Amino acid sequence: MPPAVLRPQWGAPAGVHAACTLRTGGASGAPWDTLNMGGHVGDDPAAVAENRRRVGVSLALPAEPRWLEQVHGTRVADAATAGPADAAVTREPGHVLAILVADCMPVLFASADGGVLGAAHAGWRGLAAGVLEATLAAMRVPAASVHAWLGPAIGPGAFEVGDEVRAAFMQRDAGAGQAFTANARGRWQCDLALLARQRLAAAGVQRVTGAALCTASNPQQCFSFRRDGRTGRMAALLWRD
């Protein structure tokens, strides 16, 4: 079975390539079964290496992806920087950006001419802190010309949060309240995709697609940390010719 991947339909220019791995077609055993792309979750390193090899061959990746040390922050890396980062930008052909997720939202960016690419890891902490805005700033292109794709992430039906999460967004934008619905347990159901769309719209990004697949409610297709705890990671990948 070949590695299962989701191909964005997002209007990016010719020569820009994107994919998000799903759960099947890999070599890992339970609970990382089978296409775990994360090397930091306790899986056999040999299995992770084989999974990454299979994805590289299947997608004809031009290089090994730039794997980030994600820490739920807002730092943006490029090909010349090292250390923890939750986003990356490249202007070079053949560089492969990568974001690992298992409920947090991967957000991919491409400029109108395909000359600048960006990728961000947008869990609620990074999203509230401004990781999408930081990535757009690092791209240094007009936001109105940018294509953005929201990858698989935990959906509002499964993402229950406390008052502190809602407050983190509301203190910056009262309109963020639209993304929180009170539940019977005195907590909130959080719409991560809506929050991302609000932030992108405020930044001037007009071309936004994706966010159709809930990781937590699709166990056959997706890894979900909130659902399973000990589990694998999917990878959103972005590069250009």
C-alpha positions as CSV (number, residue, x, y, z in Angstrom):
1,M,0.0,0.0,0.0
2,P,1.5,3.4,-1.0
3,P,1.6,6.2,1.6
4,A,-1.8,7.9,1.9
5,V,-1.6,11.6,1.3
6,L,-4.1,14.5,0.9
7,R,-3.4,16.9,-2.0
8,P,-4.5,20.5,-1.4
9,Q,-6.8,22.0,-4.0
10,W,-5.9,25.6,-3.3
11,G,-5.1,27.5,-6.5
12,A,-1.4,27.8,-5.9
13,P,0.6,28.6,-9.1
14,A,2.2,26.0,-11.3
15,G,5.4,24.6,-10.0
16,V,4.3,24.8,-6.3
17,H,3.6,21.3,-4.8
18,A,1.9,20.5,-1.5
19,A,0.7,17.4,0.3
20,C,-0.3,16.2,3.8
21,T,0.4,12.7,4.8
22,L,-2.4,10.7,6.4
23,R,-2.2,7.6,8.5
24,T,-1.8,4.5,6.3
25,G,0.9,3.1,4.0
26,G,3.8,3.1,6.5
27,A,5.9,0.8,8.5
28,S,5.2,1.7,12.1
29,G,3.5,-0.6,14.6
30,A,0.8,0.4,17.1
31,P,0.2,2.9,18.5
32,W,2.0,4.8,15.8
33,D,0.5,2.7,13.0
34,T,1.4,3.1,10.3
35,L,2.7,6.2,8.5
36,N,4.1,8.1,11.5
37,M,6.3,10.9,10.3
38,G,7.4,12.2,13.8
39,G,10.7,11.2,15.2
40,H,10.0,12.5,18.7
41,V,7.0,10.4,19.8
42,G,8.7,7.1,20.9
43,D,8.4,5.2,17.6
44,D,11.2,3.0,16.3
45,P,13.6,5.4,14.5
46,A,14.1,2.8,11.7
47,A,10.3,2.8,11.1
48,V,10.2,6.6,11.0
49,A,13.1,6.7,8.6
50,E,11.3,4.1,6.3
51,N,8.1,6.1,6.5
52,R,9.9,9.3,5.5
53,R,11.7,7.4,2.7
54,R,8.4,6.1,1.3
55,V,6.8,9.5,1.3
56,G,9.8,11.0,-0.3
57,V,9.7,8.5,-3.1
58,S,6.0,8.6,-3.6
59,L,5.9,12.4,-3.8
60,A,9.2,12.6,-5.7
61,L,10.5,15.1,-3.1
62,P,13.5,17.0,-4.4
63,A,15.3,17.0,-1.0
64,E,14.9,15.8,2.6
65,P,12.2,18.0,4.3
66,R,13.3,20.7,6.8
67,W,12.1,19.1,10.0
68,L,11.5,21.7,12.7
69,E,11.7,21.4,16.4
70,Q,8.1,22.7,17.1
71,V,7.4,24.3,20.4
72,H,4.0,26.0,20.0
73,G,5.7,29.4,19.5
74,T,5.9,32.0,16.7
75,R,9.6,31.8,15.6
76,V,10.0,31.5,11.8
77,A,13.0,29.6,10.4
78,D,14.6,29.7,7.0
79,A,17.2,27.5,5.4
80,A,20.0,29.2,7.2
81,T,18.6,29.2,10.8
82,A,18.6,26.5,13.4
83,G,16.8,25.9,16.7
84,P,13.2,25.6,17.8
85,A,10.7,27.1,15.4
86,D,7.0,26.7,14.5
87,A,7.1,28.1,11.0
88,A,9.5,28.2,8.0
89,V,9.8,30.3,4.8
90,T,11.8,29.6,1.7
91,R,12.6,31.5,-1.5
92,E,14.6,28.6,-2.9
93,P,13.5,25.9,-5.3
94,G,13.9,22.4,-4.1
95,H,13.6,23.2,-0.4
96,V,10.9,21.2,1.3
97,L,9.1,22.8,4.2
98,A,7.5,20.4,6.7
99,I,5.0,20.8,9.6
100,L,4.2,17.8,11.9
101,V,0.7,17.6,13.3
102,A,-1.8,15.4,15.2
103,D,-4.6,17.9,15.9
104,C,-2.9,21.2,15.6
105,M,-3.4,22.9,12.2
106,P,-0.8,23.0,9.5
107,V,-1.1,26.2,7.4
108,L,0.6,26.4,4.0
109,F,1.3,29.6,2.1
110,A,2.4,30.4,-1.4
111,S,2.9,33.8,-3.0
112,A,1.0,34.6,-6.2
113,D,4.1,33.9,-8.4
114,G,5.2,30.9,-6.3
115,G,8.5,32.6,-5.5
116,V,8.0,32.5,-1.7
117,L,6.6,29.7,0.3
118,G,5.7,29.4,4.0
119,A,4.4,26.8,6.4
120,A,3.2,27.2,10.0
121,H,2.3,25.0,12.9
122,A,-0.9,26.5,14.3
123,G,-2.1,25.0,17.5
124,W,-4.2,27.2,19.7
125,R,-1.1,28.6,21.5
126,G,0.8,29.5,18.4
127,L,-2.3,30.8,16.7
128,A,-3.2,33.1,19.6
129,A,0.4,34.3,19.8
130,G,0.5,35.2,16.1
131,V,2.4,32.5,14.3
132,L,0.4,33.0,11.1
133,E,1.1,36.8,11.1
134,A,4.8,36.1,11.8
135,T,5.0,33.7,8.9
136,L,3.3,36.3,6.5
137,A,5.7,39.0,7.7
138,A,8.7,36.7,7.0
139,M,7.4,36.1,3.5
140,R,7.6,39.8,2.7
141,V,5.0,39.8,0.0
142,P,1.6,41.5,-0.1
143,A,-0.9,39.5,2.0
144,A,-3.6,40.0,-0.6
145,S,-1.6,38.0,-3.1
146,V,-1.0,35.0,-0.9
147,H,-2.7,31.6,-1.2
148,A,-3.3,29.9,2.2
149,W,-4.3,26.3,2.8
150,L,-5.6,25.0,6.2
151,G,-4.7,21.3,6.7
152,P,-6.4,18.6,8.8
153,A,-6.9,19.6,12.4
154,I,-9.1,18.9,15.3
155,G,-12.7,20.1,14.6
156,P,-15.0,22.1,16.9
157,G,-17.1,19.1,17.8
158,A,-14.0,17.4,19.4
159,F,-12.0,20.4,20.6
160,E,-13.1,21.3,24.1
161,V,-11.2,24.1,25.9
162,G,-11.3,26.1,29.0
163,D,-11.8,29.8,29.7
164,E,-8.1,30.6,29.4
165,V,-8.1,29.6,25.7
166,R,-11.1,31.7,24.8
167,A,-9.6,34.6,26.8
168,A,-6.3,34.4,24.9
169,F,-8.1,35.1,21.6
170,M,-10.8,37.5,22.9
171,Q,-8.2,39.9,24.4
172,R,-6.9,40.5,20.9
173,D,-10.2,40.4,19.0
174,A,-13.7,40.3,20.4
175,G,-14.9,38.8,17.2
176,A,-13.0,35.6,18.1
177,G,-16.0,34.8,20.3
178,Q,-17.8,33.5,17.2
179,A,-15.3,30.5,17.3
180,F,-16.3,29.4,20.8
181,T,-19.6,27.6,21.7
182,A,-20.5,26.9,25.3
183,N,-21.1,23.3,26.2
184,A,-23.0,21.5,29.0
185,R,-19.8,21.0,31.0
186,G,-19.2,24.7,31.5
187,R,-16.4,24.7,28.9
188,W,-16.1,25.7,25.3
189,Q,-16.0,24.0,21.9
190,C,-13.3,25.7,19.9
191,D,-13.4,26.1,16.1
192,L,-9.7,26.3,15.3
193,A,-10.2,26.7,11.6
194,L,-12.5,29.7,12.1
195,L,-9.9,31.3,14.3
196,A,-7.3,30.8,11.7
197,R,-9.5,32.3,9.0
198,Q,-10.2,35.3,11.2
199,R,-6.5,35.9,11.7
200,L,-5.7,35.5,8.0
201,A,-8.5,37.8,7.0
202,A,-7.4,40.5,9.5
203,A,-3.9,40.2,8.0
204,G,-5.2,40.7,4.5
205,V,-5.1,37.2,3.1
206,Q,-8.1,36.7,0.9
207,R,-7.5,33.3,-0.7
208,V,-8.0,30.7,2.0
209,T,-9.1,27.1,1.4
210,G,-9.0,23.7,3.2
211,A,-9.9,22.8,6.8
212,A,-12.3,20.0,5.8
213,L,-10.9,17.1,7.7
214,C,-11.2,16.7,11.5
215,T,-8.3,14.6,12.9
216,A,-10.1,13.5,16.1
217,S,-13.2,12.2,14.3
218,N,-11.4,10.3,11.6
219,P,-9.3,7.6,13.3
220,Q,-8.8,5.6,10.1
221,Q,-7.3,8.5,8.2
222,C,-5.7,10.7,10.9
223,F,-3.5,10.7,14.0
224,S,-5.0,12.6,16.9
225,F,-3.2,13.4,20.1
226,R,-6.4,14.6,21.8
227,R,-8.1,11.3,20.9
228,D,-5.3,8.8,21.5
229,G,-2.5,10.4,23.5
230,R,0.4,8.2,22.4
231,T,0.2,8.4,18.6
232,G,2.0,9.3,15.4
233,R,2.3,12.5,13.5
234,M,1.2,13.5,10.0
235,A,3.4,15.9,7.9
236,A,2.3,18.8,5.7
237,L,4.9,19.3,3.0
238,L,5.5,22.2,0.6
239,W,8.0,22.9,-2.1
240,R,8.5,24.3,-5.6
241,D,10.3,23.4,-8.7
